Amino acid sequence: IDYAGACYHVMNRGNQRQVVFRQKGEYELFLSRLEATTDVFGVDVLAYCLMPNHFHLYVRTPQANLSRFMQGLLTSFTLSVNRRRGSNGHLFQGRFKAELVEREKYGNAVSRYLHLNPVRTQAARRLEPDQRRRLLLAYPWSSFAACVGLRPCPAWLRRTETLTSFGGETPQGMAAYREFVEEGLLKGIDNPAEVVAVRAV
């Protein structure tokens, strides 16, 4: 479903579930390509999280151009990484997956689910809550720290959209959003799209 103004939770995994981002420079390269591609296609990035073998994006398309945007992003990144590694072939597991997000109903839940990915790994689940909180706040490859004011916000990240229902880009709004996300450390947070699908059956 592709229309102007739509919001999506976009995901993709490494080919055969292999690691995509092998080093710091490759995470940085993806974010650089994300910035450039959003500028070309006029797409708004509301939140993101990069994990070693997959990524999550929460985006809005003022124009109905999600497929062209993602093709541009993934092609650009793949070509650059292959050039750096002296290799060729696919990095990602086929076509990306995109779930339409009704922002008014569960947009906040999507951003929380996305930002909690670094503490949803098997290793992180074995940590104490305080350790998981520190990991969440320190994780460098998601937009969470920027959304709660712990790291400068890049110009291309529309954190205002994420913080709107929490009080906006104010200390109070950032603190409220941080509390909302950190609640997920103490309880299981399911994929919002799966929860909505179950309720709709």
C-alpha positions, 0 to 999 in steps of 0.5 A: 500500500503506497500513498502520499503521507503514509508511514511505514515500519521498514525492515530487512535482514542480511542475506541468509541472516548473515552479518551486514555491518561488520565494522563501525565504518559500515554503520556510518556508511549506511547512515550517510547513505540514508541521509543522502537518499532521504534528501533525494526522495524527500522521505522523513525518517522518524526513527531508526535502529541498525543491528549487526544483521538487520535494520529497522526504519520508521519513515513517512513518505510525503510522496508515494515513493517508498519502493524507489526510496528503498531501492535507492538506499539499498543499492547505494549502500550495497555497491559502496560496501562491496567496493570497500570489501572488494566483493560483489553480490547481495547483502540483504535477504531479498526485498525489504519488508514494510508494514503500514503504520497508522500513526494515531493508533500505534506509531508510538508503539512502533518507535518503542519496539524499534528502539528496544531492539539492542536489548532484545538480543539473547545476550542482553536478556540475561542482563540485569535491568540497570545493565540493559538500561545502560546498554539501551542509552549507550547504543550508538546505532539507533535514534533513541539517544538523539530522541531523548537528548543524550546525543546531537540530533542529525538534521535529517532525523525528524525526532519532533514527530516521535516526541509530539505526543510526549510534549515535543522537543522539550526536556519534559517531552524527551524525559517522558519519551525516555520513560515510555521506552524504558518501560519496555525493559521491564515487560515484554514488548511485542511487534505492534504490527503483529498485535494489531493483526491478532486483534483484527482477526 
